[in-house]
Amino acid sequence: MEHAQELLKSHLFAAEIPNDGKQTPMKNHPVFIAQHATGCCCRGCLEKWHAIPKGRELTAEEQQYVLAVIRAWLVQETQDK
């Protein structure tokens, strides 16, 4: 999850993301897949699915929430297999 936090720091947690909506690949890394599966792939999806508004940096609490959602999905996926 430390690696996930580093990935998300510049690609999701920042206030302004130049390529928002296109920054998260759909494959090649478990965190990317989890982001799409949980609606945590871009700021637009965070706003739509998790009511976290765009245009500002995520608070520490919101960052931990996003990481917890991704962690829960990853754990569920590994247990289902």
N, C-alpha and C positions, 0 to 999 in steps of 0.2 A: 504494500500500500504506500510505502515511501516513494517508490518509483512512480506510482499512479499520481501521487501528490505533485511530484516534480513535473510530470507531463501536463497536468492540468493547470499548474501555476500560470503559465503563459498562454495556454490554449483555451482556458475557460474561466479562470478566476479573475482575470484582469478586467478593468472597466471597459476598455475599447479593444476589440479584436478585429483587425483589418479584414480578414476573410471569414467573418462569422457566418456560420451555416455551411461552410465548406472546409473547415479546418480539421475535422476528424475523419480519418479514413474509415472505411467500412470493414476492413479486414487487417490481418497481419499482426495484431497485438490484442491480447485478451481485454485490456482496458478499453481500447477503441470499440470493440464489440459490445462490451458492457455499457459503455456510454450510449450507444445507439439503442440498445435494448431497454435502457432505463429512462430515456428522454433527457440525458445529461450530455448530449453531444455538442450543443452550441447554446449560446445565450438565448436564442429564440425559443428553443425547446425547454430550457430551464424556466423561462417565463411562462410558457404555455402549460407545461406539465407539473411544475413545482412551485409556481407563483413567486419565483425569484426574479425581480425586475432587471432588465438590461440597463446599460449605461452607467454602471457603477461597479467598483470592485466588490467581490463577494466578501462578506464578513467572515471572521474566523469560524463562527457557528455555521454559516451556510456552507463553507468549504468542508467542514467536518461532516455535515449532512450529506453532501454530494458524495464524498468518499465512502460514507456508510452505506449509501444506496448502491454504489458500485460494488463494494465489498460483499454486500448481501447477495447481489446477483451472481457474482463470481463463486461464492461459496455454494449457492444453490446449484449452479451449473456443474460444479465439480462433484457434488454429491449425487446428482441425477445420473451420472455416467457410470 
